[in-house]
Structures are given as structure tokens and as C-alpha cells.
Amino acid sequence: MSLNARIGRIESLLERAEPPAVELAQALLDLYGEGLTRIMAAADDDLAARLADDDVVAHLLLLHDLHPIDVRTRVEDELRGTGAEVVSVDGDLVRVRLDDDGGRCSADAARRAVRDAAPEVERIEIVQPLPKVGTGRWTT
């Protein structure tokens, strides 16, 4: 079963669960979060990066706000070479600018890349490309 399928199954079960079961799940989540906090505190940079490279571990680190690589870096790495660039990261909002050559990266592809790199991001804005120098688009 894929990671997304597992997450969906857990969310579905929690929606139907009785309050004591939800409380149990939260207590387990808190306990595992404390364990992961201690692991990440003891990990050197190399180990932390290797842990973050594993999709399942990375998801758990994100869930507990422990991912060692910041949102901007993860998104920039994902967009590298696509013709899209991160303009800003502000809380749960990432702004991305596409290049103006008409096309190595569509807005939909940029949104998917941001979601893949940083699933905790809730809002993605695509901003207008900057005009190229010498295009005659701006005249005075």
C-alpha cells in the first residue's frame, strides 16, 4: 500500500472513530513525536539528511514539525531545472514564478512539484514572470 493510501486510510478511520479511540491515537502520536524529537536531536547532519530522504520517515518528520530541511530549500531543489523558481515562502504560502519562455514548466506542474516537496504547504500562488530585457514589452 502506498504512503498516500495509508494516510488516507488512517484519516478515514479517525473520522469514524469514537472519542476514546481518537484520544488513544493522539496519545500514540504524541509519544512517537517525542521519540522522533529525541532521535533528530541526536542525529548528525548526514543522518538527518538520510532520514529526510526516506518518504515515510520524511512524512513522519513533517507531521511532527521536525523535518531538517526547510520548505524553501526542499521546493527549490524540486523545481531546479524546470524553469520555475521560488519567489517567497511565507508561512503556509509558497509563491512560484514560471519562466517567460512559454514552457518548460506549467503552472500545474509547478504546483505538483511544490506539493511533492512540501506537503505541509497549504497555498501555492503562481506569479507573473518578469519581462525579459530587450523584449520591447516596457516602453517609456
Backbone hydrogen bonds, N-H to C=O, Kabsch-Sander energy under -0.5 kcal/mol:
donor,donor_aa,acceptor,acceptor_aa,energy
6,R,2,S,-2.5
7,I,3,L,-2.6
8,G,4,N,-2.5
9,R,5,A,-2.3
10,I,6,R,-2.5
11,E,7,I,-2.6
12,S,8,G,-2.4
13,L,9,R,-2.4
14,L,10,I,-2.5
15,E,11,E,-1.9
16,R,12,S,-1.0
17,A,13,L,-0.8
21,A,18,E,-0.8
22,V,18,E,-2.0
23,E,19,P,-2.5
24,L,20,P,-2.2
25,A,21,A,-2.4
26,Q,22,V,-2.4
27,A,23,E,-2.4
28,L,24,L,-2.5
29,L,25,A,-2.5
30,D,26,Q,-2.5
31,L,27,A,-2.3
32,Y,28,L,-2.9
33,G,29,L,-2.4
34,E,30,D,-2.2
35,G,31,L,-2.1
36,L,32,Y,-2.8
37,T,33,G,-2.3
38,R,34,E,-1.9
39,I,35,G,-2.2
40,M,36,L,-2.8
41,A,37,T,-1.9
42,A,38,R,-1.5
43,A,39,I,-1.2
48,A,44,D,-2.7
49,A,45,D,-2.3
50,R,46,D,-2.2
51,L,47,L,-2.8
52,A,48,A,-2.2
53,D,49,A,-1.0
54,D,50,R,-0.6
54,D,51,L,-1.2
55,D,53,D,-0.5
58,A,54,D,-3.4
59,H,55,D,-2.0
60,L,56,V,-2.1
61,L,57,V,-2.7
62,L,58,A,-2.5
63,L,59,H,-2.5
64,H,60,L,-1.4
65,D,62,L,-1.7
66,L,61,L,-3.7
67,H,61,L,-0.6
70,D,68,P,-0.5
74,R,70,D,-2.2
75,V,71,V,-2.7
76,E,72,R,-2.9
77,D,73,T,-2.5
78,E,74,R,-1.9
79,L,75,V,-2.3
80,R,76,E,-1.2
82,T,79,L,-2.5
84,A,79,L,-0.6
85,E,97,R,-2.6
87,V,95,R,-3.1
88,S,95,R,-1.3
90,D,93,L,-3.1
93,L,90,D,-1.7
94,V,123,R,-2.3
95,R,88,S,-2.7
96,V,125,E,-3.0
97,R,85,E,-2.9
98,L,127,V,-0.8
99,D,83,G,-1.9
110,A,106,S,-2.3
111,R,107,A,-2.4
112,R,108,D,-2.4
113,A,109,A,-2.3
114,V,110,A,-2.3
115,R,111,R,-2.6
116,D,112,R,-2.6
117,A,113,A,-2.3
118,A,114,V,-2.8
121,V,118,A,-2.3
122,E,92,D,-1.1
123,R,92,D,-2.7
125,E,94,V,-2.5
127,V,96,V,-2.8
127,V,125,E,-0.6
135,T,132,K,-1.4
139,T,137,R,-0.6
